[in-house]
């Protein structure tokens, strides 16, 4: 069954666009139908579904990708972007994450993509105050018997 757009999803998308466009140098970018993305200096920092489409958000999360990927509606972004820390969130339209959480992810993504000169205008840099989330320790490789 195909996902449907919801009024609450459309309202949240509007709020996220307004939030994202409040950053220095931020602008809309719509390279594909069904998207209304946010960019800074032509570097996308948030892929947002267009109003009327099912809710979807893809953001670059260099510090919290591992945490976000533990959510049931999150997955690494397609086209190889997931390898660079991009996460796609496609929650059920009736149960969206809190707006503050979505804004936090957009903030992290903007800081990862924006030039230092623009980051200085908002009093921060790409590292913000967050530290990278530690990934679980890799299991030791089993030794082969000789």
GUPA-679691 format. One line per 4 residues: number of its first residue (from 0); their letters; for each residue x, y, z of N, C-alpha, C. Coordinates in pm, 1 decimal, always signed. Example, Ala and Ser with C-alpha at 12.3 -4.5 7.8 and 13.67 -1.06 7.14 Angstrom:
% GUPA-679691
0 = AS = +1319.0 -569.0 +780.0 +1230.0 -450.0 +780.0 +1320.0 -330.0 +780.0; +1285.0 -225.0 +708.0 +1367.0 -106.0 +714.0 +1290.0 +3.0 +787.0
//
This chain:
% GUPA-679691
0 = XXXX = +83.6 -117.4 +0.0 +0.0 +0.0 +0.0 +88.6 +124.3 +0.0; +64.3 +215.6 -91.2 +145.7 +335.7 -103.6 +117.6 +431.1 +12.5; +221.5 +498.2 +58.2 +203.5 +596.5 +164.3 +133.5 +718.6 +107.2; +54.9 +784.3 +190.9 -18.0 +903.6 +150.4 +34.5 +1023.2 +227.9
4 = XXXX = +21.5 +1139.7 +165.4 +54.1 +1263.1 +235.6 -53.6 +1287.7 +340.0; -15.0 +1349.4 +449.5 -111.6 +1383.6 +552.7 -105.3 +1533.9 +577.4; -213.2 +1587.4 +630.8 -216.3 +1730.2 +662.7 -108.3 +1763.9 +765.4; -89.5 +1674.7 +865.5 +12.7 +1701.9 +966.2 +152.4 +1696.5 +904.5
8 = XXXX = +174.3 +1602.0 +812.5 +303.5 +1593.8 +744.0 +331.0 +1717.5 +661.3; +229.8 +1766.5 +590.3 +245.8 +1888.9 +510.8 +275.4 +2009.1 +599.4; +208.4 +2017.7 +715.0 +231.7 +2128.8 +807.3 +374.4 +2124.5 +862.3; +421.9 +2004.5 +895.7 +558.0 +1990.6 +947.5 +659.2 +2026.5 +838.7
12 = XXXX = +635.0 +1983.2 +716.0 +725.8 +2017.6 +605.9 +736.0 +2168.7 +588.9; +623.7 +2239.3 +597.6 +624.8 +2386.1 +587.3 +710.7 +2447.0 +697.4; +694.6 +2396.9 +819.6 +772.5 +2449.2 +932.6 +921.2 +2419.8 +914.5; +953.2 +2300.4 +864.9 +1094.2 +2264.8 +844.5 +1157.5 +2350.3 +735.1
16 = XXXX = +1082.4 +2377.1 +628.0 +1135.5 +2463.7 +521.4 +1163.4 +2603.3 +575.6; +1067.2 +2658.4 +648.2 +1085.5 +2792.1 +705.6 +1205.4 +2793.2 +800.0; +1218.6 +2689.7 +881.5 +1332.0 +2678.6 +973.8 +1463.3 +2674.4 +895.7; +1471.8 +2587.6 +797.2 +1594.1 +2572.3 +718.9 +1630.9 +2696.7 +640.1
20 = XXXX = +1530.9 +2766.2 +588.4 +1557.8 +2887.5 +510.5 +1601.0 +3004.3 +599.3; +1591.3 +2988.4 +730.5 +1636.3 +3091.7 +822.9 +1787.5 +3095.2 +841.5; +1857.1 +2996.1 +791.9 +2002.7 +2993.2 +803.2 +2067.5 +3085.0 +699.4; +2183.8 +3142.5 +732.9 +2253.3 +3228.4 +636.7 +2284.8 +3152.3 +507.2
24 = XXXX = +2251.5 +3213.8 +395.5 +2283.3 +3156.1 +265.0 +2192.9 +3042.9 +220.8; +2094.8 +3006.9 +301.1 +2006.6 +2894.7 +266.0 +1907.4 +2937.0 +157.5; +1877.4 +2842.4 +69.1 +1780.8 +2868.2 -38.3 +1714.2 +2737.2 -78.2; +1600.4 +2750.3 -147.4 +1529.7 +2632.1 -196.2 +1597.2 +2581.3 -321.7
28 = XXXX = +1585.5 +2452.6 -340.9 +1644.7 +2387.9 -457.8 +1553.6 +2270.1 -490.8; +1505.7 +2263.1 -614.3 +1414.0 +2154.9 -652.7 +1464.1 +2084.6 -778.4; +1564.6 +1997.6 -761.9 +1622.1 +1933.2 -880.1 +1533.6 +1823.6 -940.2; +1442.0 +1767.5 -861.3 +1356.6 +1659.6 -910.4 +1212.2 +1688.5 -875.0
32 = XXXX = +1120.3 +1637.4 -953.6 +978.8 +1651.1 -916.5 +952.9 +1577.8 -784.1; +864.8 +1634.5 -703.5 +831.0 +1572.1 -575.8 +924.1 +1609.4 -462.7; +1020.3 +1700.0 -489.0 +1115.1 +1744.3 -386.3 +1112.7 +1895.5 -377.2; +1137.3 +1946.1 -258.9 +1154.6 +2089.1 -235.2 +1266.2 +2099.6 -133.1
36 = XXXX = +1389.0 +2089.3 -181.7 +1505.8 +2073.4 -96.6 +1561.0 +2206.3 -45.9; +1648.5 +2196.1 +53.8 +1716.6 +2311.5 +110.9 +1865.4 +2299.5 +81.9; +1926.5 +2411.6 +43.3 +2068.3 +2410.0 +9.1 +2136.3 +2535.9 +61.6; +2267.6 +2527.4 +72.6 +2351.1 +2641.6 +106.6 +2466.4 +2640.2 +7.5
40 = XXXX = +2484.7 +2750.4 -62.9 +2588.1 +2758.1 -167.5 +2572.6 +2641.6 -265.9; +2450.4 +2610.4 -301.8 +2413.9 +2502.1 -393.8 +2449.3 +2362.1 -343.9; +2485.5 +2348.4 -217.3 +2507.1 +2216.7 -156.8 +2383.3 +2183.6 -74.6; +2314.7 +2078.9 -112.8 +2192.9 +2041.2 -42.1 +2225.8 +1999.7 +101.1
44 = XXXX = +2145.1 +2049.9 +195.4 +2160.5 +2004.7 +333.6 +2034.7 +1935.8 +384.5; +1925.5 +1940.9 +309.2 +1804.8 +1867.1 +347.1 +1722.9 +1838.0 +222.0; +1697.9 +1711.1 +199.1 +1607.8 +1669.2 +92.0 +1471.0 +1652.7 +155.8; +1376.6 +1737.2 +117.1 +1241.7 +1733.8 +173.1 +1141.9 +1697.2 +64.1
48 = XXXX = +1043.8 +1617.4 +99.9 +938.6 +1588.5 +3.3 +856.7 +1715.5 -18.3; +797.1 +1726.4 -135.9 +713.2 +1840.8 -167.8 +579.2 +1827.0 -97.4; +513.9 +1939.4 -75.7 +381.9 +1937.4 -14.6 +289.7 +1850.9 -100.1; +211.4 +1767.3 -35.8 +121.6 +1676.5 -106.1 +180.6 +1538.8 -129.4
52 = XXXX = +311.4 +1525.3 -104.3 +380.1 +1396.0 -115.4 +392.4 +1335.3 +24.1; +411.0 +1204.7 +33.6 +434.5 +1145.1 +165.9 +557.7 +1206.6 +231.6; +554.3 +1222.4 +362.7 +663.6 +1285.9 +435.8 +793.1 +1208.8 +418.8; +898.4 +1281.5 +384.8 +1032.1 +1224.3 +373.1 +1133.8 +1334.5 +399.1
56 = XXXX = +1237.6 +1300.9 +471.9 +1345.0 +1394.7 +502.2 +1476.3 +1318.6 +496.7; +1572.2 +1371.1 +420.2 +1707.4 +1314.2 +417.5 +1803.1 +1424.0 +460.7; +1890.0 +1392.4 +555.4 +1984.4 +1488.8 +610.1 +2120.1 +1422.3 +631.9; +2223.6 +1505.0 +629.8 +2358.6 +1455.3 +656.8 +2383.5 +1467.9 +807.0
60 = XXXX = +2409.0 +1354.8 +870.5 +2424.7 +1351.9 +1016.8 +2560.8 +1294.7 +1054.7; +2665.5 +1376.3 +1049.4 +2798.3 +1324.3 +1081.9 +2814.1 +1283.7 +1227.8; +2728.6 +1334.3 +1316.6 +2743.2 +1305.7 +1459.2 +2635.9 +1211.6 +1513.1; +2517.5 +1212.5 +1454.2 +2407.7 +1135.3 +1512.6 +2345.7 +1035.0 +1415.7
64 = XXXX = +2411.5 +1006.6 +1304.6 +2355.0 +911.6 +1207.3 +2329.8 +776.2 +1270.8; +2423.4 +729.8 +1350.2 +2407.8 +597.3 +1410.6 +2283.8 +592.6 +1499.6; +2261.7 +697.8 +1577.6 +2142.7 +703.7 +1662.8 +2015.5 +707.1 +1578.0; +2015.6 +793.1 +1475.2 +1896.9 +806.5 +1390.1 +1864.9 +675.4 +1319.2
68 = XXXX = +1967.5 +603.4 +1277.6 +1945.0 +478.5 +1204.2 +1884.7 +368.6 +1291.8; +1881.1 +388.6 +1420.9 +1815.1 +292.7 +1509.5 +1663.3 +308.3 +1508.9; +1614.0 +416.0 +1449.2 +1469.1 +438.3 +1442.3 +1409.4 +348.0 +1334.1; +1289.0 +297.0 +1355.1 +1230.7 +201.9 +1259.6 +1200.5 +261.1 +1122.2
72 = XXXX = +1191.0 +391.9 +1112.2 +1157.5 +455.9 +984.7 +1278.9 +524.0 +920.1; +1398.5 +493.0 +967.4 +1520.7 +554.3 +914.9 +1603.6 +451.1 +839.4; +1670.5 +497.7 +734.8 +1760.0 +410.8 +658.0 +1869.5 +496.8 +595.2; +1982.6 +434.6 +559.4 +2086.0 +510.3 +489.8 +2028.6 +562.1 +357.0
76 = XXXX = +2061.6 +683.8 +324.0 +2010.8 +743.8 +200.2 +2068.2 +669.5 +80.0; +1984.5 +653.6 -20.3 +2021.2 +580.5 -142.3 +2128.8 +654.9 -223.0; +2165.9 +594.9 -332.5 +2264.1 +649.0 -427.4 +2401.6 +668.6 -364.2; +2433.6 +589.1 -262.9 +2565.0 +595.5 -200.6 +2581.0 +706.9 -98.7
80 = XXXX = +2478.4 +790.6 -80.2 +2490.2 +900.0 +15.6 +2496.3 +849.4 +159.6; +2436.0 +734.6 +185.7 +2437.6 +678.0 +319.4 +2579.3 +652.6 +369.5; +2671.6 +624.9 +277.6 +2811.6 +601.7 +316.1 +2876.6 +727.9 +370.7; +2818.7 +844.0 +337.6 +2872.5 +971.4 +384.5 +2793.8 +1028.6 +501.5
84 = XXXX = +2712.1 +945.1 +565.4 +2638.7 +990.5 +682.5 +2499.3 +1044.9 +655.7; +2449.5 +1030.9 +533.1 +2314.5 +1076.2 +502.2 +2214.0 +971.6 +548.2; +2106.8 +1020.4 +611.1 +2000.5 +934.6 +663.4 +1867.2 +981.8 +606.5; +1785.3 +887.4 +561.7 +1651.5 +918.9 +512.7 +1549.3 +873.2 +615.5
88 = XXXX = +1458.4 +962.6 +647.6 +1354.4 +936.7 +747.0 +1218.9 +938.6 +676.6; +1147.8 +827.7 +683.7 +1015.9 +817.2 +620.8 +915.8 +760.9 +722.2; +884.9 +840.7 +826.6 +791.5 +792.6 +927.5 +649.7 +786.6 +873.5; +569.2 +706.9 +938.0 +427.6 +702.3 +906.9 +373.5 +843.2 +928.4
92 = XXXX = +296.7 +894.0 +835.2 +245.1 +1030.6 +844.0 +168.8 +1060.5 +971.2; +108.6 +959.9 +1032.1 +32.1 +982.7 +1153.7 +122.4 +994.2 +1276.4; +243.7 +941.5 +1268.8 +335.9 +942.5 +1382.0 +468.5 +1001.3 +1336.5; +479.4 +1132.9 +1343.4 +602.4 +1201.7 +1304.4 +689.1 +1225.3 +1427.8
96 = XXXX = +821.3 +1229.5 +1409.2 +908.4 +1264.1 +1522.7 +875.6 +1406.2 +1569.2; +911.7 +1441.9 +1691.1 +887.5 +1578.5 +1738.9 +957.0 +1680.2 +1647.8; +892.1 +1794.1 +1629.4 +946.5 +1899.4 +1544.3 +1087.2 +1938.8 +1589.0; +1110.0 +1948.7 +1719.3 +1242.2 +1986.5 +1770.5 +1349.4 +1887.7 +1726.9
100 = XXXX = +1317.3 +1758.7 +1721.7 +1414.4 +1657.5 +1677.3 +1445.4 +1675.8 +1529.1; +1342.5 +1697.2 +1448.6 +1362.6 +1718.5 +1305.2 +1446.3 +1843.5 +1280.6; +1419.7 +1949.4 +1355.1 +1496.9 +2072.7 +1341.0 +1642.1 +2051.3 +1383.5; +1664.1 +1970.7 +1485.4 +1799.7 +1940.6 +1529.7 +1877.4 +1869.5 +1418.7
104 = XXXX = +1812.1 +1776.1 +1350.3 +1878.2 +1706.3 +1240.2 +1907.2 +1801.0 +1123.9; +1815.6 +1892.8 +1095.4 +1840.0 +1990.5 +988.3 +1956.3 +2081.2 +1027.4; +1962.3 +2120.5 +1154.0 +2072.2 +2203.6 +1202.3 +2206.5 +2131.5 +1183.8; +2212.1 +2006.4 +1224.7 +2335.8 +1928.6 +1211.5 +2376.9 +1917.3 +1064.9
108 = XXXX = +2279.6 +1895.9 +977.7 +2308.0 +1881.3 +835.7 +2355.3 +2013.6 +774.4; +2289.7 +2123.7 +812.1 +2333.9 +2255.0 +763.0 +2478.6 +2280.1 +803.6; +2510.0 +2253.2 +929.8 +2645.5 +2277.5 +979.5 +2748.6 +2188.2 +909.8; +2704.7 +2071.2 +863.9 +2796.0 +1981.2 +792.2 +2821.4 +2029.0 +649.5
112 = XXXX = +2729.6 +2105.4 +592.1 +2739.7 +2144.1 +452.1 +2780.1 +2290.6 +430.7; +2754.4 +2376.7 +525.7 +2777.8 +2520.1 +507.2 +2925.8 +2555.9 +517.1; +2966.1 +2657.8 +441.6 +3104.9 +2705.6 +452.5 +3128.4 +2772.3 +589.0; +3252.4 +2771.2 +633.5 +3288.5 +2825.2 +764.6 +3246.3 +2972.1 +780.2
116 = XXXX = +3254.5 +3047.2 +672.0 +3219.5 +3189.5 +677.9 +3072.7 +3207.2 +718.3; +2984.4 +3123.2 +666.1 +2842.8 +3132.0 +703.3 +2819.1 +3075.7 +843.1; +2892.1 +2972.0 +879.9 +2877.5 +2915.7 +1014.2 +2916.2 +3018.2 +1120.4; +3014.5 +3101.5 +1090.1 +3057.9 +3203.6 +1185.2 +2943.9 +3300.6 +1216.4
120 = XXXX = +2853.2 +3319.4 +1120.0 +2740.6 +3411.4 +1141.0 +2638.8 +3358.5 +1241.7; +2638.5 +3227.5 +1263.2 +2543.3 +3171.0 +1359.1 +2614.1 +3122.8 +1485.1; +2739.9 +3160.7 +1497.4 +2812.2 +3130.5 +1620.4 +2845.9 +2985.2 +1639.5; +2894.1 +2923.0 +1537.1 +2932.9 +2782.9 +1551.6 +3014.0 +2736.6 +1434.0
124 = XXXX = +3048.2 +2611.3 +1437.2 +3117.9 +2551.7 +1325.0 +3056.6 +2415.8 +1298.1; +3116.4 +2341.9 +1206.9 +3058.1 +2213.9 +1167.5 +3061.5 +2111.1 +1279.7; +3146.5 +2132.2 +1380.4 +3153.3 +2033.3 +1487.8 +3044.8 +2056.0 +1592.5; +2985.8 +2175.9 +1595.6 +2889.6 +2216.0 +1699.2 +2939.8 +2168.0 +1834.2
128 = XXXX = +2851.0 +2145.9 +1925.1 +2892.8 +2100.6 +2057.8 +2882.4 +1949.1 +2068.7; +2834.6 +1886.2 +1963.4 +2814.0 +1742.0 +1968.7 +2942.6 +1668.0 +1937.5; +2953.7 +1553.7 +1992.9 +3065.4 +1465.1 +1962.0 +3011.6 +1350.8 +1878.8; +3092.9 +1296.3 +1788.1 +3044.5 +1182.3 +1710.9 +2998.9 +1070.4 +1803.0
132 = XXXX = +2891.3 +1007.9 +1764.1 +2838.9 +896.1 +1841.8 +2926.1 +775.3 +1814.0; +2973.4 +712.5 +1918.2 +3058.8 +595.7 +1901.0 +2978.8 +479.3 +1845.1; +3033.7 +416.1 +1745.5 +2970.7 +296.3 +1691.0 +3008.5 +178.8 +1780.8; +2926.0 +76.2 +1783.6 +2961.5 -37.7 +1867.4 +3095.1 -95.6 +1822.9
136 = XXXX = +3167.8 -145.5 +1917.2 +3298.0 -203.9 +1885.9 +3280.9 -320.8 +1790.0; +3370.1 -326.9 +1694.0 +3365.5 -437.3 +1598.8 +3406.4 -565.4 +1669.9; +3345.3 -670.8 +1629.9 +3381.9 -799.5 +1687.0 +3519.8 -837.4 +1637.1; +3601.4 -896.4 +1723.3 +3733.4 -936.2 +1677.7 +3720.4 -1043.9 +1569.7
140 = XXXX = +3806.1 -1035.6 +1472.5 +3803.8 -1134.4 +1364.3 +3844.5 -1270.4 +1419.4; +3776.8 -1371.0 +1372.7 +3812.8 -1505.7 +1414.9 +3937.8 -1548.2 +1339.8; +4026.9 -1610.3 +1413.0 +4149.3 -1656.9 +1349.1 +4122.7 -1790.4 +1282.6; +4181.1 -1803.2 +1169.5 +4170.1 -1932.3 +1099.6 +4269.0 -2031.1 +1157.1
144 = XX = +4226.5 -2150.5 +1166.2 +4318.9 -2256.2 +1210.4 +4413.6 -2284.2 +1094.7; +4539.7 -2302.0 +1127.0 +4637.6 -2329.9 +1019.9 +4653.4 -2476.4 +997.2
//
